[in-house]
Amino acid sequence: MPYPPKEITGLLCVTGLYAESHGIVANNFYDPVSNSSFHYSDPTIHYNSSWWGGTPIWETVSKAGLISANLMWPGPIKTRNGISPTYFVPWKDHVPLQEKHDKIMEWIDLPFDVRPQLILEVDEFAASIHASLRERHLENIVDVIFVSDHGMADTSNTRLIYLDDVMGTDHVAEIEHEDGWPSVGLRMSPRANTTEVFGSLALFGTCNVRSPAMHVYTAETMPERYHLSARNNERIAPIYINHGYDNDEPSMHAAFVADGPFTTLLKRRRRARSSFLLRSLPVWMRRRIAPRWIRDADVDTLRRRGEPQIIEGFENVEVYGLIVKLLGIEPRFAAATNGTVGFWERLSYKAEIPFLSGSSKTTSKNVQKDSGHRSILRRFDAAEICLNITQSFIEPRQHNQHVLQKTCQRATDTVGSVYDSSHIRHNIRTIIKKGRAGVEVEPRPADEKRTEGLVTRDTTQPRLGDDTASDHN
């Protein structure tokens, strides 16, 4: 999830923007441009759309002519452009989950022409939602996505830091605005010695045994990966104190759970390609490497088992693009975001091998364990797969690493191309055989064109085992 791991900033993933772009930089903060303060707990303030930048997904849905419903969004009913969801229930405290569930099902049961294509809700009660969808036979029609705003970490009152103990009462009195909690942004008065204040905080954060994880930043030193620099947004304070919980920490990761026809398609595509690559190996190698659950299983069997598809972590700014894709919204209606163009298309067509988890340097160790990888799926392209497989069977000192990498770099073309499994099997065997002897790998002679089924191989195209493309020119 993007930094900072806060409630409101995390929920703004519906815009596909980082905090420095959508402007909600903390739960509470000061805006020097408007000379006013934002407080997420004050409805008179957080319902003012002028605070909220970006284009939330329901505005995009409305522009595309679709129907949307929003349940208890803790923000304004209308966006800056004056657009609101078709159905909207404002935020209220202490609402029973059953009441929220019933409202969602009420929308689902509406006639087709007035039923919302997009429903947003903010609490995690997935079991009841899925059960109700199954009762209506909609589990293969409706995509359900659950996204949390941030992770959670244990803390205690023995790890509290009091700024007046660190800065001194004189410097504390010079604070004009204090943004956020527990991460804090400080705006000092013009008479304050900002350099001295920053120095005392930074020294305490790096040297004090009680709080070694406290970090202090300025606009110049803020890590770029946080996307939270005062140089990019005036709402970010010039001195920023991180409470120690980096958004890269596993405990701070947000949850993402999706189910529905899209996830079924993703599983089918990725497992089909994984199965294709596995079956490209010799049988003895496949049985030695692959764990029991996939050794002899075909794609349909895996799908019927309902094995979860676990993907690599990604930032919540990608969720906007997923919803746009699921709803079939044309790109001309979508807003500019901080997400990656084509992220979900590449993800759904990326082959994954369950027994490969980790980098190429550690794969051979992981493979030898032959267990514990049932729920671990990491993304690899075909070149990495080829390289990792060969490294698992060849001692590094016994083969030419440069030649091996050069040979495998074209394996990427194999996935989804006209190459058949026998061709891949030949190249892997050749790499292992030649690699053990330290001999450079020679390309397999080009076959004649085949017309089996719907596949025709062009012999002018570089092959997996080719050392140079010029051999075919």
N, C-alpha and C positions, 0 to 999 in steps of 0.2 A: 504494500500500500504506500502511497505517497506520504512524505513528511509534511507537517507534523502529525503524529498519531492522535488526533483529537476528534471528538464527536462530530462537530459541525463541518470541519474541514474534510473529514473522511466521507461524510454523506454527500459532499459536493462532487463525488466521483460521477454523479449523474450528468455532469457537464463535460466530462472527459478532460478536465483541466487540473493543473497543479494549483496549490494555494496562491502562489504569487501571481497566477493568471486570473483566477476567479475572484480573488480579493478577500475571501473569508480566511484570514491568516491565523486566527485563533478563536476560541470561544468568546473571548472578550478582548477588544483592542481599540486603539485610538487612531483616528484618521486625521493627519495634520492638514490635509487639503480642505476637508469640510469642517475641521475643528470640532469634531463630535466623536462620540464613543459608541461602539457596538457592544451589546450585551445579549447573548443568545437567550437568556432567561426572561428578557423583557419583551413581551409581545408587541408593544407599541414601536419597538425598534426593529426586531428581527422580521416583522411583517412588512417592513419598508423595502421595496424591491430595489431601491437605489444602491443598497449595500451589496446586492448579490450580482456578481458578474457572470459571464458565460451564458450558454444556451442549454438549459436542462433538457433532458431527453423528451419530456412531454411537450415542450415547445416545438421540437423537431417533428414529433408525431402529429401535432396539430397542423403544422405547415404542410405536411404531406397528405392532409385530408383524412387522417385516421382518428379513432376515438381513444382517449386515454382516461385513466382513473387514478387518483392519487389519494392514498389513505394515510392521514396524519403526518404529512410532511412538515417538519419544523421550520418552515420558511414561508415566504409570501405566497399568496394565492395566485397572483399575477406576476409574470416576469417583467423585466425592464421594458420589454416591447409590448406589454399589456396583454400577453397571452396566458391563459390559464388552462388546466386540464378540463376535459369535458365533465368529469365528475371529481369533486374535491371534498375531502373531509379534513378540516383543520386539526392541528395537533391538540390533544387533551391529555392531561395526566390521569393515571390510575384507571385506564380503560381495560376491562377484562379481555383476555385473548379471544375468548369465544365470541365476544361482540365484534371484534375485528374480523375474525374468520367469517362470521355470518354476513358481514358487509361485503366482503370479497365475493362470497358465493352468490350474494344478491346481484352483484354486477355480472357474474358469470352466467346467471340464469336469465338475463335480459334477452329480448329478441335479438336475432343476429344483427340486424341493421343498426341497433343502438348499443350493442354490447361492446365494451372497450377492448381494443386490441392490446393495449398496454395497461397493466395494473401495477402500481407501486405500493409496497407496504414495508414497514420498517422493523418488524419484530420477527423472531425466529420461532415459528410454530409449523415447521414444514410437514410434519406427519399428518396433521389434520387437513392441511391444504391438499396434499397428495391423495389422501383417502377420499376427500370430497370430489376430486377430479376423477378418480377411478370410478366412483359411483355414477358419475355422469358420462363415463366412457370417453374422457377427454385427455387421458394421459399421453396419448400418441398425437395429440393436436396442440396442446398448450405447453409452451416452454416455461419453466419456473426457474428463476434465478434468485439465490439468496446471497447478499453481499453485506458483510459487517463493516462498521466504520473504522475499527482498529482492533488490535489485540489487547491482551491484559497481562499484567505482571504483578507479582507479589511485592509488597512493600511493608513498612512498619514505621511506627512513630520514633524508633531509634535512629532512623535514617533521614530525619528532617534537617533541612538546612535553613538557618535564619539569616536573611540578607544583612540585617543590622549587625550581626556578629562578624560577618565577613567584611562589609564595607565600612562599618563605623556609623554612628548615629548622624554625623555631619553629612556624609555622602547620601545616606538614606533620605535625609531631609531635602536633598537636592533633586530627588526623583519627581518629575512632573507627571509622568504617566507610566503605569505598570500594566503591561499587556499579558493576558493569558495566565494559565495555571495548569499543571505544575511547571511546564516550560514557561519562561518569563522573558518578555521583551522590556527593556528599560529605555526610557526617554528622559535624559537629564536636563536640568535647567541650563540656560546659557552660561551662567556663572560657574557651573561645575567643571572640574578638571576631568574630562571624560577619559583621557589617557590613564590617569591615576586610578580611576574607578575600574576600568577594564583590566588594568594590571593586577589589582588586588583580587578581583574575581577569578582571573585566569590562574594566578598563582595558587589560590585556594583550591581551585578545581583540579589542578595537576599534581599538587604536592600534599594536600591534606589526606591523611590515611582514612578518615571517616567518609570521604566522598570522592574517591578517585575517578568516578564515572561522570562527574559534572564537567560540562564543556561550555566554554564561553566563546561567542563569535561576534564578529562585526560584518558589515556588508562585504568587506574585502576577504575575510577568512571563512565565511560560511561555505561549507562543502557544496559544490555544484550539484551533486546528486540530490540534495535536499529541495532544490527548486524553491528556495525561500530566501532570496537575497533582497536587502533593502534597495539595492540598485535597480531592481525590476519592479518594485511596488512600494509606494510611500507608506503604506500601512504597516510595513514590517519595521520594527524598532531597530535603531542603529546598534544597540547592544542586545544580544540574544543569548539567554542562558538555557542550555538543553538539560533537562532533568536526568539525563543518562540513558533514556530508553530510545535507542536508535530504531528507526523504522525497518532497518535490516535485521534487527534482532528477531529470532523466531517467535518469541513471546509477543512481539508487536505486530506480527503478520495478521492481516485481516482474513476472514473466512470467505471462500467463494465456492458455492455449491450450485450446480445447475443440473436440471433433468428435463427430459422431453425429447421431441423428435430431433432437435439439433444435436444433442449429445449422443443419441443413437447413431446418427450419421457420422459424427466425429469418430466414435468408437469403431464403426465399420470401416471407415477409410484408413484409420491409423493401424488397426489390427490387420487389415488386409495387406498393407504394405509390410508390416512386421512379419506376417506369415510368409509373404513372398520372399523376403530376405532370409528367413530361417530355412525355408525349403530350398534355398540356393546352396546351402552347405551340404557337404557329404553327410550321410546318415550318422556315421560314427562320431563326427564332430558335433552334430546337432544334439545327439543324445548325451554327449559329455558336457556340453555347455548349458543347454537349456534346462530350466527347472522342470520338475515333473508335470506341473499344471499346464505346460504349453508344449511339451515334447511331441505328443501325438494328437493334440487337439487341433481341430480346424477352426476357422473364423466363426462359423455358425454356432459351434459348440460353446466357444468363449462368450458369444453374445447371449446365448440362452442362459449361461450361468449367471449373468448379471455382474460380471467382474467390474469393479469401479475403474474408471479411466482417470488416473491421477496425472495431472500435467504440471509442468514447472510453474513456479510462482511468477506472477506478473503484477504490474501496478494497476490500481483500480481505474486509472484513466483509460484503460482499454475496454472497460465495461460498456461505455457509451457506444463504441463501434460495434460491439456484439449485439446490442439491442437494435441498432439500426439495421444490421444484417438480418437478424431474425424477423424483423417486421417487413423486410423487403423494401425499405425506404430508398428512394433514388438519391445518389450522391449530391444532387443539386439542392436537396432539402437539408442535408446534414451540415452542421456547424464545424468550423475549424477547431481542432482539439490538440492536446498534447499527446494523444495516442499515436500508435504506430500504424501507418497506412498498410493495409493488407495483413494485419497481425493475425486475425482469425482465419483467413484463407490459408496462410502458410501453416498455421497450427493444425488445421484439419487435414492437411495433406502431408504432414511431416511424419515419416515412419518412426516407430518407436520399438525398441527391443527391450522387453522387461528385464532380461538378465544383465543388461549393460547399465550400470549405475555408477556415475563418476566420470572423471576425465580419463583420457587414454593412458595416463600414467598409473592409474589405480585400478583399471578395469580387470587386468589379469588376476589380481588378488581377489576381487569381488567375484569373478567367475568361478574361481576354485572353490568358494564357499558353497555354491550350488544351492543356496537356500537364503531365506530372508529377503527376497526381492519380489515377492508376490505383489506387494502394494507399492513398490517403488518403480516409477516409470520416469526415465529421463529422456530428453530429446536428443537424438543424434542424427546427423545426416549420413548418407551412405558411405562417404569417405571415412568418417570416424568409425563406423561399424566395421568396415573392411580392415582398417588399421588396428583396431582393438582386437579383432578376432585373430589376426596374424600374430600380434604381440603376445597373445595368450599361449601360443604354441611354439613360438620361436624365441630363444634366448636373445636379448638385445645385442649381445656381443657376437652373435653368429650370423647376423644378416646386415645387409647394407641399408641403414635407416633411410638414407636419402633416396635410394632407389625405391624403397617400399612406399614412402610417402608420395613420391612422384607417380608411382603406379596407381596408388589408391585415390589420388585426387580426382580422377575421372569417375570414380564410383558414384558420385552424386548424379551423374547423368543416367545411371542405371534405374533409379527409382522413377517409375512412371514412364520409362522410355520403351523402345521396342526390343531391348535386350531380353532374352529369355533366361530362365533359371540355369540351364545347362551352361550357358556362357559365363555367368557369374561363378558357378561352381568350378569351372575350369580355371578361372583366374585365381580364385582363392587357393586351390590346390597347387597351382603353379607358384604362387607367392611363397607358400609354405615349403614346397619342395626345393625351390631355388634358394629361398632365404636361408634355410638350414645350412646350405653349402656355401653361402656368401656369394652366390652368383647373381648377376643382374637378370631381372625377369625379362624374357622375350615375349613379344605379343603373339597371341594365337593367330595362325593364318586365317585370313578372311574366308568365311563360308560363302557359298553361293546364296543368292537371295532365296528366301523361303516364303511360301504362301500358305502355310498351315493356319487354318482358321482365318482370323482377320489380321494377322501380324505379318508384315513384310519388313525384313531387315535390310537397310541400306548399307552395303559394304564400304561405302565411302565415308561413313561416319566413324569417328574415333571410337575404339573399343576400351573396355575397362582395363585390359592388360597392356595397352599401348604405352610406350615410353614417351613418344612424341606424336603430335597430330600430323606432322609432316609426312609420316609414313604412308598416309592415305591420300595425300594431295598430288 
